[in-house]
């Protein structure tokens, strides 16, 4: 497997583990290259059941870690939201329909000081003004809350100890435009509105709006 394909595989694993045990993947990602390099120069030789040996077994498919998803991370269904896209002008009253998980809806007011920063349509949108565009992917804020007491955990792959935060949650929120505001400016507004606590820190990253070819 070439380096490029290996990175693709790692990215895929990152997406999967984000849904299960992100703390462990964060720990492993920082050490993945070291294990890969060590395995390449050792010729596969390593002390039995050492972290390097367990890593080699994992790469060979002999160790298959199982992750149990926290019930609190389940989507709990979807809710509909309506927004104005950044890259397209719509007729007066029209809105694009997008989806968001019920889990995020339940937490939305605790993530930011004012939920209006996402520019979801307030009230009811008339059915004739709702547009469903299958090629449209809205801009999204990925809000992460992390902190609280840390406990010792052990990697299911290497057996190495790492620290796990009591809170380490991510929430994906679609957002839209108001007026002529740009995506980057709206992202800055969302970041400034994040709810911070003494022991729980919030941060946000963003994916841009796009129209896919279908």
Steps between C-alpha positions, in 0.01 A plus 500: 500500500644836394524798730212678325264202530607454860400857581163448331446194716597692811258778412222246454578345837495847656146558375383166632663529842368854546162333544625259763805590706659820375722541804681176423541591134641842591752318717586247228524754218786677677693174519393324180800613295742393772356149509500478122863613480608271783327204336672572167852502645446210740403256229198406710710392798370627834468374855188286539192705593697827495325805351695451175411129489133578559512768231647245255227252594238767444640584155497126419136476602567285805379766745154632420396760757131542570362836603166545671331821398384720785116513485522875558680538165216342298321736256151429647338578168509809279340843506449731203656844483468771235780733393612741229805372311808718473568428135157539342231768503146375561167665442345686793384261770672194355725284721707186448399204712787332691513242778653492845497224760255512788798452733646832380160671516468398864839656584493800266416764760786381723761512221470872428370803683254581220381234253414769243867496394420194285238696304240224507163633386285605793142380506325308222609511136214475250514169310523678164815678619687186612767392252661156509823492300671160508825650371519753782718442805465780757785664684544323834647587836664211686487603864709307748471512877784350701603505863410381846688246708736264321525127561756241391397284205689243294515480122316198360771477233835548673405473866667838566350719770348837414290764674129519417298813571161465665353718223614465140201560273450630149189653344445579130275798426404622150491876462400751238512863391327815603525805275828500309718356777782271387554147628828592667340791684210286617746236620674767706165604649424140599843457656454816705161373626628165632410427860813463714520362854779486755560129450341440156658675203323539168655535155365497146617401156307545178427330169400725209176499310515326163286391208588147387456359153245220505 
